[in-house]
């Protein structure tokens, strides 16, 4: 549904912003493993997007 898609986008944006903030805070004091957004989302993307609501945009 449209609401689901909007919620997913907001959650993705929140994770991206949190990761940027985390990297900014800790990058100078210690090396953190860099992961991309696709690394974060790949485990759940098939579950979220293969539920038949993809075309309800």
Phi and psi in degrees as GROMACS dihedral restraints (atoms count N, CA, C in turn):
[ dihedral_restraints ]
;  ai    aj    ak    al  type     phi  dphi    fc
    3     4     5     6     1   -62.1    20    10
    4     5     6     7     1   -40.9    20    10
    6     7     8     9     1   -62.4    20    10
    7     8     9    10     1   -41.9    20    10
    9    10    11    12     1   -60.0    20    10
   10    11    12    13     1   -45.7    20    10
   12    13    14    15     1   -63.4    20    10
   13    14    15    16     1   -40.8    20    10
   15    16    17    18     1   -65.1    20    10
   16    17    18    19     1   -41.3    20    10
   18    19    20    21     1   -63.0    20    10
   19    20    21    22     1   -42.8    20    10
   21    22    23    24     1   -60.3    20    10
   22    23    24    25     1   -44.5    20    10
   24    25    26    27     1   -62.1    20    10
   25    26    27    28     1   -42.7    20    10
   27    28    29    30     1   -63.9    20    10
   28    29    30    31     1   -41.3    20    10
   30    31    32    33     1   -65.3    20    10
   31    32    33    34     1   -41.6    20    10
   33    34    35    36     1   -61.1    20    10
   34    35    36    37     1   -45.4    20    10
   36    37    38    39     1   -62.2    20    10
   37    38    39    40     1   -40.0    20    10
   39    40    41    42     1   -63.2    20    10
   40    41    42    43     1   -41.8    20    10
   42    43    44    45     1   -65.1    20    10
   43    44    45    46     1   -42.5    20    10
   45    46    47    48     1   -61.4    20    10
   46    47    48    49     1   -45.7    20    10
   48    49    50    51     1   -65.6    20    10
   49    50    51    52     1   -40.5    20    10
   51    52    53    54     1   -63.3    20    10
   52    53    54    55     1   -40.1    20    10
   54    55    56    57     1   -65.5    20    10
   55    56    57    58     1   -42.1    20    10
   57    58    59    60     1   -61.1    20    10
   58    59    60    61     1   -44.7    20    10
   60    61    62    63     1   -63.1    20    10
   61    62    63    64     1   -43.6    20    10
   63    64    65    66     1   -60.0    20    10
   64    65    66    67     1   -46.8    20    10
   66    67    68    69     1   -61.3    20    10
   67    68    69    70     1   -40.9    20    10
   69    70    71    72     1   -63.0    20    10
   70    71    72    73     1   -41.7    20    10
   72    73    74    75     1   -70.3    20    10
   73    74    75    76     1   -40.0    20    10
   75    76    77    78     1  -107.7    20    10
   76    77    78    79     1    -4.3    20    10
   78    79    80    81     1   -66.2    20    10
   79    80    81    82     1   -34.0    20    10
   81    82    83    84     1   -77.4    20    10
   82    83    84    85     1   -33.2    20    10
   84    85    86    87     1   -89.4    20    10
   85    86    87    88     1   -28.5    20    10
   87    88    89    90     1  -152.4    20    10
   88    89    90    91     1   153.1    20    10
   90    91    92    93     1   -81.3    20    10
   91    92    93    94     1   125.4    20    10
   93    94    95    96     1  -108.7    20    10
   94    95    96    97     1   146.1    20    10
   96    97    98    99     1   -66.8    20    10
   97    98    99   100     1   126.0    20    10
   99   100   101   102     1   -82.6    20    10
  100   101   102   103     1   129.0    20    10
  102   103   104   105     1  -127.3    20    10
  103   104   105   106     1   147.9    20    10
  105   106   107   108     1   -91.2    20    10
  106   107   108   109     1   170.1    20    10
  108   109   110   111     1   -61.3    20    10
  109   110   111   112     1   -37.9    20    10
  111   112   113   114     1   -65.1    20    10
  112   113   114   115     1   -33.6    20    10
  114   115   116   117     1   -64.1    20    10
  115   116   117   118     1   -39.4    20    10
  117   118   119   120     1   -68.3    20    10
  118   119   120   121     1   -41.2    20    10
  120   121   122   123     1   -94.6    20    10
  121   122   123   124     1   -17.7    20    10
  123   124   125   126     1   -57.1    20    10
  124   125   126   127     1   -35.6    20    10
  126   127   128   129     1   -66.1    20    10
  127   128   129   130     1   -30.6    20    10
  129   130   131   132     1  -104.3    20    10
  130   131   132   133     1   -14.1    20    10
  132   133   134   135     1   -56.2    20    10
  133   134   135   136     1   -45.6    20    10
  135   136   137   138     1   -60.5    20    10
  136   137   138   139     1   -38.6    20    10
  138   139   140   141     1   -66.2    20    10
  139   140   141   142     1   -42.8    20    10
  141   142   143   144     1   -72.0    20    10
  142   143   144   145     1   -42.4    20    10
  144   145   146   147     1   -96.0    20    10
  145   146   147   148     1    -7.2    20    10
  147   148   149   150     1  -103.8    20    10
  148   149   150   151     1    29.7    20    10
  150   151   152   153     1  -102.7    20    10
  151   152   153   154     1    11.5    20    10
  153   154   155   156     1    90.6    20    10
  154   155   156   157     1    -6.6    20    10
  156   157   158   159     1   -93.5    20    10
  157   158   159   160     1     1.4    20    10
  159   160   161   162     1   -61.5    20    10
  160   161   162   163     1   -34.2    20    10
  162   163   164   165     1   -89.9    20    10
  163   164   165   166     1     5.7    20    10
  165   166   167   168     1   -90.0    20    10
  166   167   168   169     1    24.6    20    10
